[in-house]
Amino acid sequence: MGSNYSWYLYGLNGTTIVNELDGNKIQASNYPNPFNQTTTIKYNVPENATLVNIIIFDANGNVLKTLVNETKSVGDYEIVFNGLDLSNGVYFYQVNIGNVVGTKKMIKME
């Protein structure tokens, strides 16, 4: 009987993440990181008609905003997150593409 395992790899400054589940990978990045007011989140959709969700969380796990919640075609995408109303600190964004999930850290610093 097989088991499902997930693993995460973070760069020292939070710029790299790989999440693998059953051989599927999500690669996402945001720039700039740290960011002042806005940061751009880039991600790739590997299959057509895939449901994509991108959700922003604070360090306590509270949902702050849903940036994407729609079906996407194959391709590279990016979305700008405006954190103007956020205080300085660590935040996370979760990228759900189909049944694969990746979580990434971003830092707001003014």
C-alpha positions in Angstrom: 0.0 0.0 0.0 1.5 3.4 -1.1 1.7 6.5 1.0 1.4 10.1 0.0 4.3 12.3 1.1 4.8 16.0 0.7 8.0 17.8 1.0 8.9 21.5 0.9 12.2 23.2 0.1 12.6 26.8 1.0 15.5 29.1 0.1 17.1 31.1 2.8 15.2 34.2 1.7 12.0 32.4 1.0 12.4 32.7 -2.8 12.3 29.0 -3.7 9.7 26.4 -3.0 9.0 23.0 -4.4 6.1 20.9 -3.1 5.8 17.4 -4.4 2.9 15.0 -4.0 2.7 11.8 -6.1 5.2 13.2 -8.5 3.4 16.5 -9.2 5.2 19.7 -8.6 4.1 23.3 -7.9 6.7 26.0 -8.5 5.8 29.5 -7.5 7.8 32.6 -6.8 7.1 36.2 -5.9 9.2 39.2 -6.5 10.3 41.4 -5.0 10.7 39.5 -1.7 10.9 41.3 0.7 8.4 43.7 -0.8 7.3 47.2 0.1 3.7 47.7 -1.2 3.2 45.1 -3.9 4.7 41.8 -5.0 4.1 39.8 -8.1 3.3 36.1 -7.7 4.2 33.9 -10.7 3.0 30.3 -11.2 2.5 27.7 -13.8 -0.5 25.6 -14.7 0.5 22.3 -16.2 -2.9 21.0 -17.3 -5.9 22.5 -19.1 -9.1 23.2 -17.2 -7.4 23.1 -13.8 -8.9 24.9 -10.7 -6.4 27.3 -9.3 -6.6 29.0 -5.9 -4.1 31.5 -4.4 -4.8 32.6 -0.9 -2.9 35.0 1.3 -2.5 34.2 5.1 -0.9 36.1 8.0 1.6 34.4 10.3 -1.3 33.2 12.6 -2.9 31.4 9.7 -5.8 33.9 9.2 -7.0 34.2 5.6 -6.5 37.8 4.4 -7.4 37.6 0.8 -8.1 35.2 -2.1 -6.3 36.4 -5.2 -7.3 33.6 -7.6 -10.2 31.2 -7.5 -10.9 30.1 -11.1 -10.2 27.4 -13.7 -7.1 28.1 -15.8 -5.7 26.7 -19.1 -2.1 25.5 -19.4 0.4 28.3 -19.1 2.4 30.7 -17.1 0.6 33.3 -15.0 1.3 36.2 -12.7 -0.8 38.3 -10.3 0.1 41.4 -8.4 -0.7 41.4 -4.6 -1.2 44.8 -3.1 -0.1 44.7 0.6 -0.4 48.4 1.2 -2.8 48.0 4.1 -0.6 45.3 5.8 1.9 46.0 8.6 5.5 44.9 8.2 5.9 41.2 8.8 5.9 37.6 7.5 3.0 36.5 5.3 2.3 33.3 3.4 0.6 32.5 0.1 -0.8 29.1 -0.7 -1.0 28.0 -4.3 -3.5 25.2 -5.1 -3.4 23.8 -8.6 -5.7 20.9 -9.0 -5.0 18.6 -6.1 -1.4 19.8 -5.5 -0.7 22.5 -2.9 2.3 24.6 -2.2 2.9 27.3 0.5 5.4 30.1 0.3 6.7 32.8 2.6 6.8 36.5 1.7 8.0 39.4 3.8 6.6 42.9 3.9 9.2 45.5 4.9 8.9 49.2 4.4 
